[in-house]
C-alpha cells in the first residue's frame, strides 16, 4: 500500500524556506519545490547540467546507496532522463549560490572530496528544518508531491507535469494525483 501523501500548505512553505535558508539548505529544497525532482536526481546534479542562459536543467543521473556505498547511475527509466526548465527567480538564486560552491556537483558533500551530498544526510536535515519551522513531518518525496499538487492547482496540464517529474506515463501521474484533479473538478463546477 502506498504511503499517505503529504504536501506543505502555503504558510508552511514560507516558514520552511526561511528555516532552510538559516540551515544552509535553501537552494536544494527550493530547487526541489520548483522542479519536483527525486532526491537522488537532485543530489546527482552537476553545474554542467544547467544552462543559465536558457534555464534548461538536464536530469541524467541519480545518487543512491548500494551495499552502503554511494553510487551515481543513470535514472531508473528512460522518462527519468529529461530536461526541466527553471523559473527565472530560481535561476537567480542558483547563480548566486554557484559562486559559493567549489565543486562540479551542484550540492557537494561537505565531508568527501568530489562527491555529491549523501541522500541520508539531506533526509535528516529535512527533518530538522521541518521541526524548527514548526511544519508537519514530511518525507523528501513529499516535496515532490508539493510541487506536483501546486502545479496542477495552478493549471498545469497532466501531460506536462508527467514529463517534468519523469513519469513513464501520464496515467501514473493521474493515478497519484487523482485527489487534486477531483478537487479541481469540484472547483470548476
N, C-alpha and C positions, 0 to 999 in steps of 0.2 A: 504494500500500500504506500502510495506516495505521501511524503511528509506534508504537513499543512503549510501552505504558502503564506508568508508574511510580507507586508510592504510597509515602508515608512510613511507616516502621514506627513503632510506639508510642514506642520510645526516641528515634528521630529527631525525632518530633513535639515532644517535650518540649524537646529541645535547640534545635530550630528556633524554637519560640515564645519561648524565653528570649533567643535571639540577636536575633530580630525586635524584641523589646521594647527591647533595647540599641540597635538601629539606628534606632528610631523608626518602625518599620513594623508593629508588633504588631497594631494594630486592623484594618488592611487584610487581613493574612494570616489573622488569627483569624476575621474575618467570612467570608472565602472558605472556610476549612476548616469553618465552621459552616453554610454555605449551598450551596457548590458553584457559585456564580455564575461566569460567564465573566469574564475580565479586563476587557474593555470594559464589561460591565454593572456590575461593582463600582465602577469608576472614574467611572461616569456617575451614581452615586447622589447625591441631594441630601437634605439634612436633612428636607425636606418629604415625602420618600418613606417616612419611618419614623414609625410611630405608637408612641411609647414606652409608652403605656398598654396597647395590645393586643399589641405585639410584631410587628405586621404591617409588612413591608417591601415596598413596591411596586417592581417592576422594570419600567421604562417606556422606557429609553433605553440606548444604548451609545456608547462613545467609541472612535473608530478614526482612522487616518490615511488621507487621500485626497490624493494628489499632495503629500505632505509636510506638509499642514495637518491639525491636529487637528479632527475633525468629531464632533458629537453628533447621533445619529439614533435612530429607533425600532429596537427589536430586529429581527433578520432575519426572524423568523417570528411568527405570531400566538401560538404557545405560549411564545415568549420574553417576551411581555407577561404578567407573573404577579405574584402576591403570595406571599411566603415568610414563615413565622412564625419568629421568632428565639427561641432559648432564653434564659431569664432571665439566666444569667451573662453572655451576650454583650451583652444589652441594658444590663446594669450597666456593662460596660466601655465601651460606646458612649456612655452617658450622661456618664460621667466625661470621656471623650475629647472630646465635643461642647463642653465648657467651654473647651477649648484651641484650638478651631477658629473662625476668624472669617471664614466664607465660607458661601455656600449649598451649596457642594459638600462632601460628606462627606470626600472625600480631595482637597483642593485642590492645585493646582500651587504649589510653593514659589517659582517664578520668574515666573509670568504671572498677573496680576490677573484675578479672576473666571473662572478656567479650571480644569478638572479636571486631576488628575495625568496626566502623559504615560505611556501604556502601556509604551513602551520603557524609560523610567526605572524603572518598577516591575519590569520584567523583569530589568534589570541589578541592581537592589537585591536581588531574589530570589536571584540567583546569589551575590552577596556574603554574604547571610545563610546560605545553604546551605553555602558554603565554610567560613565562620567557625564554623558549628555542627557541622562535620565530618559533614555529611549527603551522600548521593549527589546527583549532578547531576539536577535535575528541570526541567521546563518549568512555567510558571504553570498551564497546563491540567492538570498532574498534581496540583495541589492540589485541583482539582475531582474528579479521579479518586479521590484520597484520601478526600474527603468521601463520594462515592458508594459506594465499596468498604466503608468503615466503616459506612455506613447500612445496606447490605444485610447485612453480617455481624452487625449488631445487631438484625436482624429487621424492618427497614422493607420494606414490600411494593413491588414493582416499579412499580406504577401511581403510588403516592405519590411515589416517588423521581423518576419520569419527569416528573411535574408540577412538583416543586420545582426540578429542574435545567433545565426548559424544553425538553424534547424534544417534538417534534410527536407522537410515538407511543411507546407502551411497548415496541414491538418494537425500536426504535432502542436504548433503554436495555438491553433484554435482550441484543441483539447485542453491545453494547460491554462489558457486564459478565457475559457468559456464564461466564467463568473463576471468578467469585465464586459464582455460583449452582451451578456444578459442585462447588466445594469445600463449599458449604453442603449439597448433596445427600449428599456423602460423610460429612459430619459427622452428618447426620440418620440415615443408615443405621447 
